[in-house]
Amino acid sequence: MASILYIARMTKKLNHPDDIGMNPRLFPWRDSFKAGAIWMFLVYLTDIPGLVLLKHHPDWPMLVRVTIVLLPFICGYLYVRGVVRWIEGMDELHQRITLQSFNFALVVYLFLSAGWFMLARAGVWDALAQSTKVHFEYVPWNNCTFIICMTYILFGAGYSTLKRRYQ
Amino acid sequence: MKNKLRELRAVKGWSQSDLADKLGVSRQTINAIETEKYDPSLPLAFKVARLFKARIEDIFND
């Protein structure tokens, strides 16, 4: 029994950040699902439609409205849990690179959002909207879909830079 | 941190992939350790030492 467990452990495929991506021809869905992709898609499916529903049905009961708002948040929590388990299945080098990339993504996101609010307070986005019709004042920094998309993009940027350090 | 992993691996005639499989890590990790771009954790250093039947300080030194 111990030897079976040992063999099972030794043949268990390690998770790798290069195994996940958006193109299903290049990246098998199974690996993406291991990284919590199904929860990420559920966040997308529940977040924006939920906001549209709430906007068009302000008369719905409070319990329904709270459920609609919390659904993407719960899916987001399960997505983060899936990502944490996916990272735990990596070897130590890739754990380090992935965690550093997530740290990079979170710090850049915080700086971008803080900078955006400072510029908004200075009236830059209103002035820009009046002169160029580009509406940066509507960037949804507190939206689950936007947070996950931005984190994913920033993680990719951080990962592609950081992995070169160890090659 | 300097190490003798490449020499020890060559003596055994193992490829980086062989060593990676024996240690339960990826080939990139072995490459990063051998090129001294990454210092292994203490548990991994112990695994390496046990595998080559040597002391940690005989394989890794600053």
gemmi code that builds the backbone of each chain (N, CA, C; Angstrom):
import gemmi

chains = {
    "A": [
        ("MET", (0.837, -1.214, 0.000), (0.000, 0.000, 0.000), (0.863, 1.252, 0.000)),
        ("ALA", (1.908, 1.217, 0.850), (2.799, 2.385, 0.926), (3.482, 2.627, -0.414)),
        ("SER", (3.876, 1.495, -1.089), (4.571, 1.666, -2.367), (3.623, 2.222, -3.430)),
        ("ILE", (2.331, 1.815, -3.367), (1.340, 2.341, -4.322), (1.182, 3.848, -4.123)),
        ("LEU", (1.076, 4.237, -2.837), (0.959, 5.666, -2.532), (2.200, 6.426, -2.997)),
        ("TYR", (3.375, 5.799, -2.810), (4.626, 6.443, -3.206), (4.652, 6.632, -4.727)),
        ("ILE", (4.276, 5.567, -5.466), (4.262, 5.651, -6.937), (3.247, 6.693, -7.389)),
        ("ALA", (2.063, 6.693, -6.738), (1.023, 7.660, -7.102), (1.526, 9.081, -6.889)),
        ("ARG", (2.277, 9.269, -5.795), (2.807, 10.606, -5.498), (3.872, 10.997, -6.529)),
        ("MET", (4.737, 10.033, -6.880), (5.825, 10.332, -7.798), (5.315, 10.573, -9.223)),
        ("THR", (4.207, 9.914, -9.605), (3.700, 10.082, -10.974), (2.686, 11.223, -11.072)),
        ("LYS", (2.347, 11.844, -9.928), (1.404, 12.956, -9.956), (2.020, 14.140, -10.692)),
        ("LYS", (1.297, 14.627, -11.686), (1.845, 15.716, -12.494), (1.835, 17.017, -11.692)),
        ("LEU", (2.965, 17.689, -11.706), (3.042, 18.971, -11.011), (2.307, 20.033, -11.819)),
        ("ASN", (1.644, 20.950, -11.129), (0.996, 22.068, -11.820), (2.065, 23.018, -12.335)),
        ("HIS", (1.759, 23.652, -13.454), (2.724, 24.562, -14.070), (1.978, 25.775, -14.625)),
        ("PRO", (2.465, 26.988, -14.350), (1.749, 28.175, -14.850), (1.647, 28.233, -16.369)),
        ("ASP", (2.618, 27.626, -17.077), (2.570, 27.649, -18.550), (1.460, 26.764, -19.112)),
        ("ASP", (0.849, 25.930, -18.258), (-0.196, 25.006, -18.731), (-1.545, 25.684, -18.929)),
        ("ILE", (-1.706, 26.900, -18.427), (-3.014, 27.538, -18.544), (-2.958, 28.723, -19.504)),
        ("GLY", (-4.065, 28.914, -20.197), (-4.174, 30.016, -21.145), (-5.567, 30.032, -21.734)),
        ("MET", (-5.827, 31.024, -22.544), (-7.182, 31.207, -23.070), (-7.458, 30.362, -24.309)),
        ("ASN", (-6.414, 29.968, -25.062), (-6.623, 29.222, -26.301), (-6.774, 27.725, -26.001)),
        ("PRO", (-7.990, 27.131, -26.224), (-8.183, 25.714, -25.888), (-7.385, 24.759, -26.766)),
        ("ARG", (-6.913, 25.225, -27.940), (-6.098, 24.350, -28.793), (-4.700, 24.154, -28.198)),
        ("LEU", (-4.199, 25.198, -27.581), (-2.846, 25.133, -27.007), (-2.858, 24.672, -25.553)),
        ("PHE", (-3.926, 25.040, -24.823), (-3.967, 24.744, -23.384), (-5.197, 23.895, -23.073)),
        ("PRO", (-4.989, 22.661, -22.572), (-6.139, 21.810, -22.259), (-7.015, 22.425, -21.160)),
        ("TRP", (-8.339, 22.298, -21.323), (-9.274, 22.868, -20.345), (-9.094, 22.261, -18.962)),
        ("ARG", (-8.650, 20.958, -18.954), (-8.505, 20.266, -17.667), (-7.545, 21.029, -16.752)),
        ("ASP", (-6.425, 21.505, -17.345), (-5.440, 22.244, -16.547), (-6.001, 23.587, -16.088)),
        ("SER", (-6.772, 24.236, -16.982), (-7.365, 25.520, -16.601), (-8.387, 25.340, -15.486)),
        ("PHE", (-9.159, 24.232, -15.560), (-10.152, 23.978, -14.514), (-9.480, 23.748, -13.168)),
        ("LYS", (-8.277, 23.104, -13.205), (-7.537, 22.898, -11.959), (-7.169, 24.238, -11.319)),
        ("ALA", (-6.996, 25.267, -12.166), (-6.624, 26.590, -11.652), (-7.843, 27.447, -11.355)),
        ("GLY", (-9.025, 26.824, -11.246), (-10.228, 27.558, -10.844), (-10.930, 28.288, -11.968)),
        ("ALA", (-10.663, 27.873, -13.235), (-11.239, 28.602, -14.383), (-12.762, 28.566, -14.386)),
        ("ILE", (-13.338, 27.434, -13.931), (-14.807, 27.317, -13.957), (-15.444, 28.381, -13.062)),
        ("TRP", (-14.809, 28.657, -11.926), (-15.333, 29.694, -11.024), (-15.135, 31.076, -11.612)),
        ("MET", (-14.016, 31.232, -12.346), (-13.766, 32.518, -12.994), (-14.868, 32.801, -14.020)),
        ("PHE", (-15.235, 31.780, -14.820), (-16.301, 31.970, -15.810), (-17.643, 32.222, -15.132)),
        ("LEU", (-17.866, 31.566, -13.984), (-19.121, 31.803, -13.248), (-19.188, 33.232, -12.703)),
        ("VAL", (-18.019, 33.779, -12.337), (-17.996, 35.193, -11.920), (-18.444, 36.060, -13.084)),
        ("TYR", (-17.887, 35.784, -14.291), (-18.259, 36.574, -15.469), (-19.751, 36.431, -15.768)),
        ("LEU", (-20.255, 35.179, -15.630), (-21.655, 34.901, -15.990), (-22.647, 35.538, -15.014)),
        ("THR", (-22.226, 35.711, -13.762), (-23.160, 36.223, -12.755), (-22.999, 37.715, -12.474)),
        ("ASP", (-21.821, 38.246, -12.757), (-21.526, 39.621, -12.336), (-22.248, 40.664, -13.198)),
        ("ILE", (-21.914, 40.726, -14.477), (-22.478, 41.763, -15.359), (-23.991, 41.592, -15.520)),
        ("PRO", (-24.490, 40.344, -15.811), (-25.961, 40.189, -15.894), (-26.655, 40.602, -14.597)),
        ("GLY", (-26.016, 40.320, -13.458), (-26.587, 40.712, -12.168), (-26.727, 42.218, -12.049)),
        ("LEU", (-25.697, 42.941, -12.478), (-25.737, 44.412, -12.410), (-26.838, 44.961, -13.317)),
        ("VAL", (-26.982, 44.350, -14.512), (-28.024, 44.786, -15.465), (-29.409, 44.523, -14.874)),
        ("LEU", (-29.566, 43.323, -14.286), (-30.861, 42.969, -13.672), (-31.221, 43.956, -12.558)),
        ("LEU", (-30.242, 44.269, -11.690), (-30.505, 45.180, -10.573), (-30.877, 46.583, -11.066)),
        ("LYS", (-30.249, 46.984, -12.185), (-30.519, 48.321, -12.713), (-31.948, 48.409, -13.251)),
        ("HIS", (-32.400, 47.321, -13.903), (-33.723, 47.342, -14.545), (-34.859, 46.898, -13.619)),
        ("HIS", (-34.505, 46.313, -12.473), (-35.548, 45.845, -11.543), (-35.261, 46.362, -10.127)),
        ("PRO", (-35.369, 47.660, -9.920), (-35.096, 48.193, -8.579), (-36.158, 47.821, -7.546)),
        ("ASP", (-37.281, 47.275, -8.026), (-38.383, 46.937, -7.115), (-38.299, 45.511, -6.567)),
        ("TRP", (-37.293, 44.746, -6.962), (-37.176, 43.368, -6.477), (-36.900, 43.354, -4.973)),
        ("PRO", (-37.326, 42.275, -4.262), (-37.094, 42.216, -2.802), (-35.601, 42.266, -2.449)),
        ("MET", (-35.335, 42.757, -1.262), (-33.953, 42.945, -0.808), (-33.162, 41.634, -0.824)),
        ("LEU", (-33.830, 40.529, -0.419), (-33.142, 39.230, -0.360), (-32.646, 38.811, -1.748)),
        ("VAL", (-33.473, 39.016, -2.758), (-33.092, 38.673, -4.140), (-31.941, 39.562, -4.596)),
        ("ARG", (-32.041, 40.853, -4.263), (-31.000, 41.803, -4.681), (-29.647, 41.468, -4.021)),
        ("VAL", (-29.721, 41.126, -2.733), (-28.478, 40.769, -2.016), (-27.879, 39.493, -2.611)),
        ("THR", (-28.743, 38.509, -2.933), (-28.259, 37.249, -3.524), (-27.573, 37.516, -4.862)),
        ("ILE", (-28.189, 38.369, -5.687), (-27.609, 38.689, -7.001), (-26.246, 39.361, -6.838)),
        ("VAL", (-26.132, 40.227, -5.850), (-24.865, 40.941, -5.628), (-23.794, 39.997, -5.066)),
        ("LEU", (-24.222, 39.089, -4.157), (-23.238, 38.220, -3.489), (-22.776, 37.041, -4.351)),
        ("LEU", (-23.578, 36.652, -5.343), (-23.256, 35.468, -6.154), (-21.871, 35.557, -6.811)),
        ("PRO", (-21.547, 36.649, -7.524), (-20.199, 36.734, -8.111), (-19.097, 36.811, -7.056)),
        ("PHE", (-19.427, 37.383, -5.896), (-18.450, 37.478, -4.814), (-18.098, 36.084, -4.301)),
        ("ILE", (-19.143, 35.237, -4.134), (-18.915, 33.861, -3.658), (-18.123, 33.068, -4.711)),
        ("CYS", (-18.514, 33.233, -5.990), (-17.771, 32.561, -7.067), (-16.322, 33.047, -7.098)),
        ("GLY", (-16.127, 34.339, -6.833), (-14.777, 34.907, -6.786), (-13.959, 34.295, -5.666)),
        ("TYR", (-14.601, 34.077, -4.506), (-13.922, 33.425, -3.383), (-13.495, 32.003, -3.762)),
        ("LEU", (-14.422, 31.264, -4.433), (-14.110, 29.888, -4.834), (-13.011, 29.869, -5.907)),
        ("TYR", (-12.991, 30.905, -6.749), (-11.924, 31.025, -7.754), (-10.566, 31.200, -7.059)),
        ("VAL", (-10.532, 32.086, -6.073), (-9.274, 32.318, -5.335), (-8.834, 31.036, -4.626)),
        ("ARG", (-9.816, 30.298, -4.049), (-9.489, 29.037, -3.378), (-8.895, 28.031, -4.377)),
        ("GLY", (-9.487, 27.980, -5.584), (-8.977, 27.094, -6.632), (-7.560, 27.468, -7.042)),
        ("VAL", (-7.303, 28.768, -7.135), (-5.963, 29.237, -7.520), (-4.946, 28.861, -6.441)),
        ("VAL", (-5.353, 29.030, -5.161), (-4.440, 28.685, -4.057), (-4.084, 27.202, -4.102)),
        ("ARG", (-5.097, 26.338, -4.349), (-4.831, 24.889, -4.422), (-3.957, 24.554, -5.626)),
        ("TRP", (-4.193, 25.280, -6.725), (-3.384, 25.080, -7.938), (-1.925, 25.435, -7.646)),
        ("ILE", (-1.708, 26.516, -6.918), (-0.334, 26.922, -6.575), (0.305, 25.895, -5.646)),
        ("GLU", (-0.490, 25.338, -4.726), (0.046, 24.330, -3.799), (0.519, 23.084, -4.545)),
        ("GLY", (-0.046, 22.838, -5.737), (0.337, 21.659, -6.532), (1.558, 21.888, -7.399)),
        ("MET", (2.194, 23.047, -7.276), (3.404, 23.331, -8.069), (4.648, 22.932, -7.287)),
        ("ASP", (5.766, 22.861, -8.002), (7.020, 22.672, -7.270), (7.474, 24.031, -6.732)),
        ("GLU", (8.517, 24.031, -5.896), (8.827, 25.247, -5.131), (9.248, 26.431, -5.995)),
        ("LEU", (9.948, 26.177, -7.107), (10.379, 27.292, -7.961), (9.171, 27.984, -8.587)),
        ("HIS", (8.243, 27.173, -9.119), (7.075, 27.771, -9.770), (6.106, 28.381, -8.761)),
        ("GLN", (6.089, 27.814, -7.549), (5.310, 28.471, -6.483), (5.856, 29.865, -6.240)),
        ("ARG", (7.182, 29.967, -6.181), (7.793, 31.264, -5.906), (7.492, 32.251, -7.038)),
        ("ILE", (7.681, 31.797, -8.293), (7.443, 32.696, -9.438), (5.981, 33.133, -9.473)),
        ("THR", (5.067, 32.163, -9.250), (3.638, 32.479, -9.325), (3.227, 33.443, -8.216)),
        ("LEU", (3.697, 33.188, -6.997), (3.341, 34.088, -5.888), (3.926, 35.481, -6.094)),
        ("GLN", (5.161, 35.544, -6.614), (5.755, 36.854, -6.908), (4.946, 37.576, -7.991)),
        ("SER", (4.453, 36.798, -8.984), (3.663, 37.407, -10.063), (2.329, 37.928, -9.526)),
        ("PHE", (1.699, 37.154, -8.622), (0.439, 37.619, -8.015), (0.679, 38.852, -7.145)),
        ("ASN", (1.788, 38.848, -6.408), (2.130, 40.042, -5.612), (2.297, 41.246, -6.518)),
        ("PHE", (3.003, 41.040, -7.638), (3.207, 42.117, -8.614), (1.852, 42.625, -9.113)),
        ("ALA", (0.961, 41.669, -9.480), (-0.356, 42.043, -10.023), (-1.161, 42.852, -9.002)),
        ("LEU", (-1.160, 42.395, -7.738), (-1.949, 43.082, -6.703), (-1.406, 44.472, -6.405)),
        ("VAL", (-0.076, 44.571, -6.317), (0.534, 45.870, -6.010), (0.284, 46.856, -7.153)),
        ("VAL", (0.455, 46.389, -8.401), (0.216, 47.283, -9.553), (-1.255, 47.699, -9.597)),
        ("TYR", (-2.159, 46.736, -9.301), (-3.589, 47.054, -9.301), (-3.902, 48.132, -8.245)),
        ("LEU", (-3.319, 47.972, -7.056), (-3.542, 48.958, -5.990), (-3.008, 50.337, -6.394)),
        ("PHE", (-1.811, 50.349, -6.992), (-1.227, 51.626, -7.413), (-2.064, 52.275, -8.515)),
        ("LEU", (-2.518, 51.445, -9.489), (-3.325, 51.978, -10.589), (-4.631, 52.570, -10.057)),
        ("SER", (-5.300, 51.804, -9.156), (-6.586, 52.289, -8.636), (-6.386, 53.534, -7.774)),
        ("ALA", (-5.320, 53.535, -6.951), (-5.054, 54.714, -6.110), (-4.758, 55.926, -6.984)),
        ("GLY", (-3.953, 55.730, -8.024), (-3.628, 56.819, -8.944), (-4.856, 57.328, -9.672)),
        ("TRP", (-5.727, 56.370, -10.060), (-6.958, 56.749, -10.775), (-7.837, 57.633, -9.871)),
        ("PHE", (-7.997, 57.250, -8.601), (-8.841, 58.038, -7.691), (-8.234, 59.415, -7.409)),
        ("MET", (-6.907, 59.475, -7.326), (-6.255, 60.780, -7.108), (-6.497, 61.703, -8.299)),
        ("LEU", (-6.339, 61.130, -9.515), (-6.558, 61.937, -10.714), (-8.041, 62.322, -10.849)),
        ("ALA", (-8.934, 61.409, -10.412), (-10.368, 61.722, -10.454), (-10.685, 62.887, -9.517)),
        ("ARG", (-10.047, 62.893, -8.333), (-10.261, 63.972, -7.363), (-9.746, 65.310, -7.924)),
        ("ALA", (-8.684, 65.209, -8.738), (-8.131, 66.429, -9.347), (-8.972, 66.891, -10.542)),
        ("GLY", (-9.948, 66.078, -10.939), (-10.829, 66.462, -12.043), (-10.271, 66.163, -13.428)),
        ("VAL", (-9.227, 65.321, -13.490), (-8.575, 65.024, -14.771), (-9.507, 64.257, -15.708)),
        ("TRP", (-10.209, 63.251, -15.164), (-11.040, 62.401, -16.030), (-12.234, 63.169, -16.593)),
        ("ASP", (-12.811, 64.079, -15.790), (-13.918, 64.908, -16.297), (-13.435, 65.810, -17.433)),
        ("ALA", (-12.273, 66.418, -17.230), (-11.711, 67.305, -18.259), (-11.386, 66.519, -19.523)),
        ("LEU", (-10.840, 65.300, -19.328), (-10.495, 64.449, -20.476), (-11.747, 64.034, -21.243)),
        ("ALA", (-12.813, 63.729, -20.495), (-14.070, 63.319, -21.132), (-14.673, 64.457, -21.950)),
        ("GLN", (-14.561, 65.677, -21.425), (-15.130, 66.827, -22.152), (-14.338, 67.145, -23.420)),
        ("SER", (-13.000, 66.979, -23.349), (-12.176, 67.372, -24.496), (-12.013, 66.261, -25.524)),
        ("THR", (-11.962, 64.992, -25.075), (-11.670, 63.901, -26.026), (-12.803, 62.877, -26.141)),
        ("LYS", (-13.830, 62.974, -25.352), (-14.946, 62.004, -25.312), (-14.493, 60.607, -24.847)),
        ("VAL", (-13.305, 60.530, -24.250), (-12.832, 59.259, -23.680), (-13.235, 59.251, -22.207)),
        ("HIS", (-14.027, 58.240, -21.833), (-14.620, 58.251, -20.485), (-13.881, 57.322, -19.523)),
        ("PHE", (-12.781, 57.810, -19.001), (-12.032, 57.039, -17.996), (-12.693, 57.125, -16.621)),
        ("GLU", (-13.657, 58.029, -16.480), (-14.260, 58.196, -15.155), (-15.161, 57.018, -14.769)),
        ("TYR", (-15.475, 56.139, -15.747), (-16.357, 54.999, -15.467), (-15.593, 53.683, -15.282)),
        ("VAL", (-14.304, 53.738, -15.019), (-13.546, 52.488, -14.810), (-14.071, 51.806, -13.541)),
        ("PRO", (-14.582, 50.549, -13.678), (-15.228, 49.897, -12.520), (-14.230, 49.183, -11.611)),
        ("TRP", (-13.482, 49.916, -10.808), (-12.434, 49.325, -9.976), (-12.961, 48.339, -8.941)),
        ("ASN", (-14.241, 48.473, -8.543), (-14.780, 47.575, -7.505), (-15.638, 46.459, -8.094)),
        ("ASN", (-15.544, 46.243, -9.417), (-16.337, 45.194, -10.072), (-15.541, 43.886, -10.126)),
        ("CYS", (-16.206, 42.756, -9.746), (-15.501, 41.468, -9.665), (-14.867, 41.080, -11.007)),
        ("THR", (-15.621, 41.224, -12.099), (-15.119, 40.844, -13.427), (-13.894, 41.677, -13.785)),
        ("PHE", (-13.991, 42.977, -13.541), (-12.873, 43.866, -13.866), (-11.635, 43.519, -13.032)),
        ("ILE", (-11.845, 43.257, -11.736), (-10.716, 42.930, -10.847), (-10.015, 41.662, -11.334)),
        ("ILE", (-10.820, 40.612, -11.675), (-10.224, 39.340, -12.095), (-9.506, 39.509, -13.437)),
        ("CYS", (-10.142, 40.219, -14.385), (-9.513, 40.428, -15.699), (-8.195, 41.189, -15.562)),
        ("MET", (-8.226, 42.276, -14.789), (-7.017, 43.086, -14.621), (-5.920, 42.298, -13.903)),
        ("THR", (-6.322, 41.538, -12.867), (-5.332, 40.743, -12.128), (-4.705, 39.696, -13.047)),
        ("TYR", (-5.559, 39.086, -13.899), (-5.088, 38.051, -14.837), (-4.076, 38.649, -15.813)),
        ("ILE", (-4.398, 39.828, -16.361), (-3.505, 40.492, -17.325), (-2.186, 40.885, -16.639)),
        ("LEU", (-2.305, 41.491, -15.449), (-1.099, 41.921, -14.727), (-0.269, 40.725, -14.268)),
        ("PHE", (-0.970, 39.621, -13.892), (-0.253, 38.397, -13.516), (0.557, 37.891, -14.709)),
        ("GLY", (-0.068, 37.876, -15.900), (0.623, 37.429, -17.113), (1.853, 38.273, -17.393)),
        ("ALA", (1.701, 39.589, -17.235), (2.839, 40.494, -17.469), (3.951, 40.219, -16.457)),
        ("GLY", (3.566, 40.060, -15.191), (4.555, 39.784, -14.138), (5.223, 38.442, -14.336)),
        ("TYR", (4.420, 37.430, -14.695), (4.961, 36.072, -14.843), (5.960, 35.994, -15.995)),
        ("SER", (5.602, 36.624, -17.148), (6.498, 36.550, -18.309), (7.834, 37.253, -18.009)),
        ("THR", (7.798, 38.257, -17.145), (9.042, 38.949, -16.767), (9.824, 38.136, -15.732)),
        ("LEU", (9.114, 37.657, -14.705), (9.799, 37.005, -13.582), (10.375, 35.639, -13.948)),
        ("LYS", (9.705, 34.907, -14.861), (10.198, 33.553, -15.149), (11.542, 33.593, -15.880)),
        ("ARG", (11.822, 34.729, -16.575), (13.114, 34.871, -17.267), (14.263, 34.949, -16.260)),
        ("ARG", (13.956, 35.424, -15.058), (14.990, 35.571, -14.034), (15.595, 34.219, -13.651)),
        ("TYR", (14.789, 33.145, -13.775), (15.250, 31.821, -13.327), (15.600, 30.891, -14.482)),
        ("GLN", (15.633, 31.419, -15.727), (15.941, 30.542, -16.873), (17.441, 30.515, -17.151)),
    ],
    "B": [
        ("MET", (24.287, 31.024, -4.219), (24.940, 29.908, -3.546), (25.507, 28.925, -4.578)),
        ("LYS", (26.780, 28.551, -4.377), (27.402, 27.606, -5.314), (26.996, 26.170, -4.952)),
        ("ASN", (26.994, 25.300, -5.963), (26.638, 23.906, -5.692), (27.305, 22.977, -6.695)),
        ("LYS", (27.338, 21.695, -6.313), (27.989, 20.688, -7.168), (26.960, 19.768, -7.808)),
        ("LEU", (25.754, 20.269, -7.969), (24.666, 19.407, -8.445), (24.948, 18.869, -9.855)),
        ("ARG", (25.459, 19.738, -10.721), (25.712, 19.308, -12.105), (26.753, 18.186, -12.144)),
        ("GLU", (27.838, 18.355, -11.358), (28.889, 17.335, -11.333), (28.363, 16.016, -10.772)),
        ("LEU", (27.610, 16.102, -9.687), (27.066, 14.890, -9.061), (26.092, 14.176, -10.001)),
        ("ARG", (25.320, 14.959, -10.713), (24.358, 14.387, -11.667), (25.101, 13.700, -12.819)),
        ("ALA", (26.201, 14.360, -13.269), (26.983, 13.791, -14.372), (27.613, 12.457, -13.960)),
        ("VAL", (28.061, 12.394, -12.718), (28.673, 11.141, -12.222), (27.668, 9.997, -12.283)),
        ("LYS", (26.423, 10.300, -11.921), (25.372, 9.270, -11.927), (24.858, 9.001, -13.347)),
        ("GLY", (25.156, 9.905, -14.290), (24.682, 9.735, -15.669), (23.206, 10.053, -15.831)),
        ("TRP", (22.700, 10.914, -14.980), (21.276, 11.272, -15.047), (21.103, 12.559, -15.856)),
        ("SER", (19.983, 12.662, -16.525), (19.626, 13.930, -17.173), (18.950, 14.827, -16.129)),
        ("GLN", (18.743, 16.089, -16.498), (18.038, 16.997, -15.577), (16.625, 16.476, -15.298)),
        ("SER", (15.994, 15.921, -16.339), (14.630, 15.385, -16.163), (14.615, 14.202, -15.203)),
        ("ASP", (15.648, 13.324, -15.326), (15.736, 12.166, -14.419), (15.826, 12.637, -12.967)),
        ("LEU", (16.718, 13.604, -12.747), (16.900, 14.108, -11.380), (15.633, 14.802, -10.873)),
        ("ALA", (14.999, 15.557, -11.780), (13.751, 16.249, -11.408), (12.687, 15.239, -10.974)),
        ("ASP", (12.566, 14.131, -11.732), (11.581, 13.097, -11.376), (11.887, 12.471, -10.022)),
        ("LYS", (13.178, 12.235, -9.774), (13.568, 11.609, -8.498), (13.306, 12.537, -7.309)),
        ("LEU", (13.414, 13.846, -7.555), (13.219, 14.806, -6.457), (11.788, 15.335, -6.379)),
        ("GLY", (10.972, 15.014, -7.391), (9.574, 15.485, -7.394), (9.452, 16.972, -7.677)),
        ("VAL", (10.351, 17.501, -8.508), (10.278, 18.911, -8.926), (10.331, 18.961, -10.454)),
        ("SER", (10.235, 20.164, -10.999), (10.277, 20.299, -12.458), (11.729, 20.397, -12.952)),
        ("ARG", (11.920, 20.133, -14.243), (13.261, 20.208, -14.819), (13.811, 21.637, -14.726)),
        ("GLN", (12.896, 22.616, -14.851), (13.333, 24.019, -14.767), (13.939, 24.335, -13.401)),
        ("THR", (13.394, 23.692, -12.363), (13.932, 23.913, -11.009), (15.366, 23.405, -10.922)),
        ("ILE", (15.601, 22.208, -11.468), (16.962, 21.644, -11.454), (17.904, 22.561, -12.232)),
        ("ASN", (17.440, 23.023, -13.395), (18.272, 23.918, -14.219), (18.588, 25.214, -13.462)),
        ("ALA", (17.563, 25.770, -12.799), (17.768, 27.023, -12.072), (18.738, 26.838, -10.900)),
        ("ILE", (18.686, 25.648, -10.248), (19.628, 25.388, -9.143), (21.045, 25.229, -9.709)),
        ("GLU", (21.169, 24.466, -10.790), (22.498, 24.212, -11.364), (23.156, 25.495, -11.877)),
        ("THR", (22.342, 26.391, -12.432), (22.902, 27.650, -12.950), (23.001, 28.722, -11.843)),
        ("GLU", (22.703, 28.299, -10.617), (22.815, 29.159, -9.423), (21.936, 30.400, -9.488)),
        ("LYS", (20.789, 30.246, -10.155), (19.826, 31.349, -10.186), (18.764, 31.173, -9.104)),
        ("TYR", (18.737, 29.991, -8.525), (17.724, 29.705, -7.501), (18.344, 28.841, -6.406)),
        ("ASP", (18.153, 29.237, -5.165), (18.612, 28.438, -4.029), (17.457, 27.569, -3.542)),
        ("PRO", (17.681, 26.259, -3.463), (16.569, 25.381, -3.054), (16.184, 25.591, -1.594)),
        ("SER", (14.958, 25.193, -1.272), (14.513, 25.240, 0.126), (15.277, 24.182, 0.918)),
        ("LEU", (15.210, 24.278, 2.240), (15.908, 23.300, 3.083), (15.386, 21.874, 2.855)),
        ("PRO", (14.045, 21.654, 2.777), (13.583, 20.281, 2.504), (14.111, 19.720, 1.185)),
        ("LEU", (14.177, 20.563, 0.146), (14.685, 20.081, -1.150), (16.187, 19.803, -1.063)),
        ("ALA", (16.910, 20.662, -0.336), (18.348, 20.439, -0.156), (18.597, 19.115, 0.579)),
        ("PHE", (17.763, 18.812, 1.572), (17.878, 17.525, 2.283), (17.601, 16.362, 1.332)),
        ("LYS", (16.592, 16.511, 0.480), (16.268, 15.458, -0.494), (17.459, 15.198, -1.413)),
        ("VAL", (18.067, 16.298, -1.883), (19.225, 16.182, -2.782), (20.360, 15.456, -2.056)),
        ("ALA", (20.600, 15.882, -0.825), (21.688, 15.273, -0.043), (21.451, 13.779, 0.173)),
        ("ARG", (20.204, 13.414, 0.489), (19.883, 11.990, 0.710), (20.045, 11.204, -0.584)),
        ("LEU", (19.623, 11.802, -1.695), (19.686, 11.112, -2.988), (21.134, 10.812, -3.376)),
        ("PHE", (22.023, 11.776, -3.127), (23.428, 11.587, -3.501), (24.264, 11.052, -2.339)),
        ("LYS", (23.603, 10.710, -1.239), (24.272, 10.161, -0.048), (25.464, 11.042, 0.365)),
        ("ALA", (25.186, 12.337, 0.456), (26.236, 13.295, 0.854), (25.649, 14.270, 1.875)),
        ("ARG", (26.519, 15.074, 2.474), (26.018, 16.085, 3.399), (25.614, 17.330, 2.605)),
        ("ILE", (24.684, 18.090, 3.172), (24.212, 19.296, 2.466), (25.384, 20.238, 2.182)),
        ("GLU", (26.266, 20.416, 3.172), (27.368, 21.373, 2.997), (28.408, 20.888, 1.982)),
        ("ASP", (28.391, 19.563, 1.675), (29.297, 19.070, 0.625), (28.754, 19.388, -0.775)),
        ("ILE", (27.442, 19.574, -0.865), (26.821, 19.861, -2.177), (26.639, 21.365, -2.371)),
        ("PHE", (26.147, 22.014, -1.311), (25.874, 23.461, -1.399), (26.852, 24.210, -0.497)),
        ("ASN", (27.449, 25.263, -1.018), (28.269, 26.130, -0.177), (28.239, 27.562, -0.709)),
        ("ASP", (28.443, 28.494, 0.219), (28.409, 29.907, -0.211), (29.820, 30.335, -0.494)),
    ],
}
model = gemmi.Model(1)
for chain_id, residues in chains.items():
    chain = gemmi.Chain(chain_id)
    for i, (resn, *xyz) in enumerate(residues, 1):
        res = gemmi.Residue()
        res.name, res.seqid = resn, gemmi.SeqId(i, " ")
        for name, pos in zip(("N", "CA", "C"), xyz):
            atom = gemmi.Atom()
            atom.name, atom.element = name, gemmi.Element(name[0])
            atom.pos, atom.b_iso = gemmi.Position(*pos), 0.0
            res.add_atom(atom)
        chain.add_residue(res)
    model.add_chain(chain)
structure = gemmi.Structure()
structure.add_model(model)
structure.setup_entities()
